[in-house]
Amino acid sequence: MSELPTAPVAPVAAHEPPYYMAVFTTVRTQDQSGYSETDARLEQLVKDVPGFLGMDHAQTPGGLGITVGYFRDADALTEWRSNAEHRAAQQRGRAQWYQSYTLHVAKVERSHGFTRGPAGGAASG
């Protein structure tokens, strides 16, 4: 049985639809110099976008990375897509950090969540 992580881990909460999500799936190259710093900077910048709802990240042992960003509306997503530092990071990603990537943008029409309550009970959202 694997150990549970020590830090609390939770997905971004469900929001009232409709809203948008951008799913960015990557396979990275060996050369990751500067990636962590740029990633941390972008995570701070996106929080300043009005309508940004949150972000989930996952990484498989085989190297597939998935980042999902949630945005209240298409204008918020467009603002993020147009951010100058974000665009510069996209260019560097294609030149250096990514072997391949896909981006999927979708309008969320249904959303709900579940959180286990104390003592094994369930709380639903």
VEXNU-245661 format. One record per atom (N, C-alpha, C): residue number from 1; residue in one letter; atom name; x, y, z. Coordinates in steps of 0.02 Angstrom, whole numbers, plus 50000, padded with zeros to 5 digits. Example, Ala and Ser with C-alpha at 12.3 -4.5 7.8 and 13.67 -1.06 7.14 Angstrom:
residues 2
- 1,A,N,50660,49716,50390;
- 1,A,CA,50615,49775,50390;
- 1,A,C,50660,49835,50390;
- 2,S,N,50642,49888,50354;
- 2,S,CA,50684,49947,50357;
- 2,S,C,50645,50002,50394;
END
This chain:
residues 125
- 1,M,N,50042,49942,50000;
- 1,M,CA,50000,50000,50000;
- 1,M,C,50045,50062,50000;
- 2,S,N,50031,50110,49956;
- 2,S,CA,50073,50170,49953;
- 2,S,C,50053,50219,50008;
- 3,E,N,50102,50260,50028;
- 3,E,CA,50089,50310,50079;
- 3,E,C,50052,50370,50050;
- 4,L,N,50009,50400,50090;
- 4,L,CA,49974,50460,50069;
- 4,L,C,50022,50519,50073;
- 5,P,N,50014,50569,50029;
- 5,P,CA,50057,50627,50033;
- 5,P,C,50046,50664,50099;
- 6,T,N,50099,50699,50124;
- 6,T,CA,50093,50733,50187;
- 6,T,C,50057,50801,50180;
- 7,A,N,50067,50835,50123;
- 7,A,CA,50033,50899,50112;
- 7,A,C,49963,50886,50086;
- 8,P,N,49915,50928,50106;
- 8,P,CA,49847,50918,50080;
- 8,P,C,49845,50927,50004;
- 9,V,N,49812,50882,49972;
- 9,V,CA,49805,50884,49899;
- 9,V,C,49731,50883,49884;
- 10,A,N,49709,50928,49841;
- 10,A,CA,49639,50930,49822;
- 10,A,C,49632,50959,49753;
- 11,P,N,49585,50935,49714;
- 11,P,CA,49573,50965,49648;
- 11,P,C,49541,51034,49656;
- 12,V,N,49544,51073,49603;
- 12,V,CA,49508,51137,49602;
- 12,V,C,49434,51121,49613;
- 13,A,N,49402,51160,49655;
- 13,A,CA,49331,51149,49670;
- 13,A,C,49287,51156,49608;
- 14,A,N,49231,51122,49608;
- 14,A,CA,49182,51130,49554;
- 14,A,C,49154,51200,49558;
- 15,H,N,49142,51230,49500;
- 15,H,CA,49113,51297,49496;
- 15,H,C,49047,51294,49460;
- 16,E,N,49008,51346,49467;
- 16,E,CA,48944,51350,49433;
- 16,E,C,48956,51359,49358;
- 17,P,N,48933,51312,49316;
- 17,P,CA,48941,51319,49244;
- 17,P,C,48897,51374,49216;
- 18,P,N,48911,51397,49158;
- 18,P,CA,48966,51377,49116;
- 18,P,C,49030,51414,49135;
- 19,Y,N,49087,51381,49121;
- 19,Y,CA,49152,51411,49125;
- 19,Y,C,49197,51374,49076;
- 20,Y,N,49259,51394,49071;
- 20,Y,CA,49303,51365,49021;
- 20,Y,C,49362,51331,49054;
- 21,M,N,49389,51281,49019;
- 21,M,CA,49450,51250,49043;
- 21,M,C,49498,51241,48984;
- 22,A,N,49561,51249,48999;
- 22,A,CA,49614,51238,48950;
- 22,A,C,49656,51180,48977;
- 23,V,N,49660,51126,48938;
- 23,V,CA,49697,51066,48957;
- 23,V,C,49761,51064,48917;
- 24,F,N,49817,51071,48951;
- 24,F,CA,49883,51073,48919;
- 24,F,C,49920,51010,48938;
- 25,T,N,49932,50966,48889;
- 25,T,CA,49964,50901,48901;
- 25,T,C,50032,50902,48866;
- 26,T,N,50084,50882,48904;
- 26,T,CA,50152,50889,48878;
- 26,T,C,50194,50826,48888;
- 27,V,N,50244,50821,48846;
- 27,V,CA,50301,50776,48857;
- 27,V,C,50362,50821,48851;
- 28,R,N,50403,50822,48903;
- 28,R,CA,50459,50869,48905;
- 28,R,C,50524,50839,48877;
- 29,T,N,50568,50883,48857;
- 29,T,CA,50635,50864,48834;
- 29,T,C,50681,50853,48894;
- 30,Q,N,50742,50834,48881;
- 30,Q,CA,50792,50828,48934;
- 30,Q,C,50814,50896,48961;
- 31,D,N,50816,50947,48917;
- 31,D,CA,50840,51013,48937;
- 31,D,C,50784,51053,48969;
- 32,Q,N,50785,51056,49035;
- 32,Q,CA,50733,51091,49073;
- 32,Q,C,50761,51152,49109;
- 33,S,N,50820,51176,49087;
- 33,S,CA,50850,51234,49120;
- 33,S,C,50803,51294,49115;
- 34,G,N,50789,51324,49172;
- 34,G,CA,50745,51383,49175;
- 34,G,C,50671,51367,49178;
- 35,Y,N,50653,51304,49170;
- 35,Y,CA,50582,51286,49169;
- 35,Y,C,50547,51300,49236;
- 36,S,N,50576,51277,49291;
- 36,S,CA,50544,51284,49356;
- 36,S,C,50531,51357,49374;
- 37,E,N,50580,51399,49361;
- 37,E,CA,50572,51470,49376;
- 37,E,C,50517,51502,49333;
- 38,T,N,50516,51485,49270;
- 38,T,CA,50465,51512,49225;
- 38,T,C,50396,51487,49244;
- 39,D,N,50391,51423,49261;
- 39,D,CA,50328,51393,49282;
- 39,D,C,50301,51428,49344;
- 40,A,N,50344,51440,49393;
- 40,A,CA,50324,51473,49455;
- 40,A,C,50301,51545,49440;
- 41,R,N,50336,51579,49396;
- 41,R,CA,50317,51648,49378;
- 41,R,C,50248,51648,49344;
- 42,L,N,50237,51602,49297;
- 42,L,CA,50173,51599,49261;
- 42,L,C,50116,51583,49309;
- 43,E,N,50129,51539,49358;
- 43,E,CA,50076,51522,49407;
- 43,E,C,50056,51584,49447;
- 44,Q,N,50103,51628,49461;
- 44,Q,CA,50087,51690,49496;
- 44,Q,C,50049,51738,49450;
- 45,L,N,50072,51744,49387;
- 45,L,CA,50040,51790,49340;
- 45,L,C,49968,51772,49325;
- 46,V,N,49954,51708,49315;
- 46,V,CA,49886,51688,49296;
- 46,V,C,49836,51704,49352;
- 47,K,N,49859,51705,49414;
- 47,K,CA,49814,51721,49470;
- 47,K,C,49788,51792,49466;
- 48,D,N,49824,51836,49430;
- 48,D,CA,49803,51906,49422;
- 48,D,C,49752,51916,49366;
- 49,V,N,49738,51864,49328;
- 49,V,CA,49689,51870,49273;
- 49,V,C,49619,51869,49303;
- 50,P,N,49580,51923,49293;
- 50,P,CA,49511,51922,49318;
- 50,P,C,49472,51864,49285;
- 51,G,N,49441,51822,49325;
- 51,G,CA,49405,51765,49299;
- 51,G,C,49445,51700,49302;
- 52,F,N,49507,51701,49326;
- 52,F,CA,49545,51640,49336;
- 52,F,C,49516,51604,49396;
- 53,L,N,49499,51539,49389;
- 53,L,CA,49466,51501,49442;
- 53,L,C,49512,51452,49477;
- 54,G,N,49567,51433,49445;
- 54,G,CA,49613,51386,49477;
- 54,G,C,49648,51343,49426;
- 55,M,N,49692,51299,49451;
- 55,M,CA,49733,51258,49407;
- 55,M,C,49748,51191,49441;
- 56,D,N,49743,51138,49403;
- 56,D,CA,49763,51071,49426;
- 56,D,C,49823,51048,49386;
- 57,H,N,49868,51010,49418;
- 57,H,CA,49926,50982,49385;
- 57,H,C,49931,50908,49400;
- 58,A,N,49956,50869,49352;
- 58,A,CA,49971,50798,49364;
- 58,A,C,50030,50779,49320;
- 59,Q,N,50069,50731,49343;
- 59,Q,CA,50127,50706,49306;
- 59,Q,C,50127,50630,49314;
- 60,T,N,50132,50595,49258;
- 60,T,CA,50136,50522,49261;
- 60,T,C,50209,50501,49271;
- 61,P,N,50221,50442,49298;
- 61,P,CA,50289,50418,49304;
- 61,P,C,50324,50413,49236;
- 62,G,N,50286,50403,49183;
- 62,G,CA,50315,50398,49116;
- 62,G,C,50332,50464,49084;
- 63,G,N,50314,50520,49117;
- 63,G,CA,50334,50585,49091;
- 63,G,C,50280,50627,49059;
- 64,L,N,50218,50603,49058;
- 64,L,CA,50164,50643,49030;
- 64,L,C,50141,50692,49083;
- 65,G,N,50140,50757,49066;
- 65,G,CA,50118,50809,49112;
- 65,G,C,50052,50838,49089;
- 66,I,N,50008,50851,49136;
- 66,I,CA,49942,50880,49120;
- 66,I,C,49930,50939,49167;
- 67,T,N,49914,50995,49137;
- 67,T,CA,49894,51055,49175;
- 67,T,C,49826,51076,49149;
- 68,V,N,49779,51086,49195;
- 68,V,CA,49713,51109,49176;
- 68,V,C,49701,51176,49211;
- 69,G,N,49689,51227,49170;
- 69,G,CA,49672,51293,49197;
- 69,G,C,49598,51306,49188;
- 70,Y,N,49566,51335,49238;
- 70,Y,CA,49494,51348,49236;
- 70,Y,C,49483,51424,49236;
- 71,F,N,49438,51446,49192;
- 71,F,CA,49425,51518,49183;
- 71,F,C,49350,51530,49180;
- 72,R,N,49327,51583,49211;
- 72,R,CA,49256,51600,49215;
- 72,R,C,49226,51609,49146;
- 73,D,N,49262,51641,49099;
- 73,D,CA,49233,51654,49033;
- 73,D,C,49288,51656,48980;
- 74,A,N,49267,51662,48918;
- 74,A,CA,49314,51662,48862;
- 74,A,C,49359,51723,48864;
- 75,D,N,49335,51779,48890;
- 75,D,CA,49376,51839,48894;
- 75,D,C,49436,51828,48941;
- 76,A,N,49425,51794,48997;
- 76,A,CA,49479,51779,49044;
- 76,A,C,49531,51734,49011;
- 77,L,N,49508,51684,48975;
- 77,L,CA,49553,51639,48940;
- 77,L,C,49593,51677,48886;
- 78,T,N,49560,51722,48850;
- 78,T,CA,49594,51762,48799;
- 78,T,C,49646,51808,48831;
- 79,E,N,49629,51837,48888;
- 79,E,CA,49678,51881,48921;
- 79,E,C,49740,51842,48940;
- 80,W,N,49731,51781,48966;
- 80,W,CA,49789,51739,48984;
- 80,W,C,49829,51720,48921;
- 81,R,N,49794,51700,48870;
- 81,R,CA,49828,51680,48808;
- 81,R,C,49869,51737,48779;
- 82,S,N,49846,51799,48789;
- 82,S,CA,49878,51858,48760;
- 82,S,C,49932,51888,48805;
- 83,N,N,49940,51865,48866;
- 83,N,CA,49990,51892,48911;
- 83,N,C,50060,51886,48881;
- 84,A,N,50098,51941,48880;
- 84,A,CA,50164,51942,48847;
- 84,A,C,50213,51892,48877;
- 85,E,N,50216,51886,48944;
- 85,E,CA,50262,51838,48975;
- 85,E,C,50241,51766,48960;
- 86,H,N,50175,51754,48958;
- 86,H,CA,50150,51688,48941;
- 86,H,C,50169,51670,48869;
- 87,R,N,50162,51718,48824;
- 87,R,CA,50179,51706,48753;
- 87,R,C,50254,51692,48745;
- 88,A,N,50296,51729,48782;
- 88,A,CA,50368,51717,48779;
- 88,A,C,50385,51647,48806;
- 89,A,N,50351,51626,48859;
- 89,A,CA,50361,51559,48886;
- 89,A,C,50339,51505,48837;
- 90,Q,N,50285,51518,48800;
- 90,Q,CA,50262,51471,48749;
- 90,Q,C,50316,51461,48696;
- 91,Q,N,50346,51516,48674;
- 91,Q,CA,50399,51511,48623;
- 91,Q,C,50459,51472,48650;
- 92,R,N,50479,51487,48711;
- 92,R,CA,50536,51451,48740;
- 92,R,C,50518,51377,48749;
- 93,G,N,50456,51362,48768;
- 93,G,CA,50435,51293,48775;
- 93,G,C,50442,51254,48710;
- 94,R,N,50421,51284,48655;
- 94,R,CA,50427,51250,48590;
- 94,R,C,50501,51243,48570;
- 95,A,N,50542,51291,48587;
- 95,A,CA,50612,51290,48568;
- 95,A,C,50654,51244,48612;
- 96,Q,N,50634,51236,48676;
- 96,Q,CA,50679,51203,48723;
- 96,Q,C,50646,51149,48766;
- 97,W,N,50589,51163,48798;
- 97,W,CA,50564,51120,48852;
- 97,W,C,50519,51063,48831;
- 98,Y,N,50484,51069,48774;
- 98,Y,CA,50434,51018,48757;
- 98,Y,C,50454,50976,48697;
- 99,Q,N,50449,50911,48706;
- 99,Q,CA,50456,50864,48650;
- 99,Q,C,50392,50867,48608;
- 100,S,N,50335,50870,48644;
- 100,S,CA,50270,50878,48611;
- 100,S,C,50220,50904,48662;
- 101,Y,N,50166,50934,48637;
- 101,Y,CA,50112,50955,48680;
- 101,Y,C,50047,50959,48641;
- 102,T,N,49992,50958,48677;
- 102,T,CA,49926,50972,48649;
- 102,T,C,49891,51021,48695;
- 103,L,N,49847,51060,48666;
- 103,L,CA,49806,51106,48704;
- 103,L,C,49734,51095,48682;
- 104,H,N,49691,51084,48731;
- 104,H,CA,49620,51075,48718;
- 104,H,C,49583,51128,48759;
- 105,V,N,49539,51165,48729;
- 105,V,CA,49499,51214,48764;
- 105,V,C,49426,51192,48758;
- 106,A,N,49392,51193,48815;
- 106,A,CA,49322,51169,48816;
- 106,A,C,49279,51213,48861;
- 107,K,N,49216,51217,48844;
- 107,K,CA,49168,51251,48886;
- 107,K,C,49136,51198,48932;
- 108,V,N,49140,51209,48997;
- 108,V,CA,49113,51162,49046;
- 108,V,C,49039,51177,49054;
- 109,E,N,48999,51125,49044;
- 109,E,CA,48926,51132,49050;
- 109,E,C,48898,51098,49111;
- 110,R,N,48939,51055,49142;
- 110,R,CA,48916,51021,49203;
- 110,R,C,48977,51012,49248;
- 111,S,N,48967,51022,49313;
- 111,S,CA,49022,51018,49360;
- 111,S,C,48995,51000,49429;
- 112,H,N,49027,50953,49462;
- 112,H,CA,49010,50937,49531;
- 112,H,C,49071,50907,49564;
- 113,G,N,49070,50901,49629;
- 113,G,CA,49127,50875,49665;
- 113,G,C,49107,50831,49724;
- 114,F,N,49156,50801,49755;
- 114,F,CA,49146,50758,49814;
- 114,F,C,49206,50766,49859;
- 115,T,N,49194,50771,49924;
- 115,T,CA,49247,50772,49973;
- 115,T,C,49226,50727,50031;
- 116,R,N,49269,50680,50048;
- 116,R,CA,49254,50635,50105;
- 116,R,C,49256,50676,50169;
- 117,G,N,49205,50669,50208;
- 117,G,CA,49200,50706,50271;
- 117,G,C,49239,50671,50327;
- 118,P,N,49239,50699,50386;
- 118,P,CA,49275,50669,50443;
- 118,P,C,49246,50600,50460;
- 119,A,N,49288,50558,50488;
- 119,A,CA,49268,50491,50513;
- 119,A,C,49236,50449,50459;
- 120,G,N,49260,50456,50396;
- 120,G,CA,49236,50413,50343;
- 120,G,C,49170,50432,50313;
- 121,G,N,49138,50485,50339;
- 121,G,CA,49075,50507,50309;
- 121,G,C,49088,50544,50245;
- 122,A,N,49037,50561,50209;
- 122,A,CA,49045,50595,50145;
- 122,A,C,49010,50662,50146;
- 123,A,N,49043,50709,50116;
- 123,A,CA,49013,50775,50105;
- 123,A,C,49014,50788,50030;
- 124,S,N,48960,50807,50001;
- 124,S,CA,48957,50817,49929;
- 124,S,C,48947,50890,49913;
- 125,G,N,48973,50910,49854;
- 125,G,CA,48966,50979,49834;
- 125,G,C,48933,50986,49768;
END
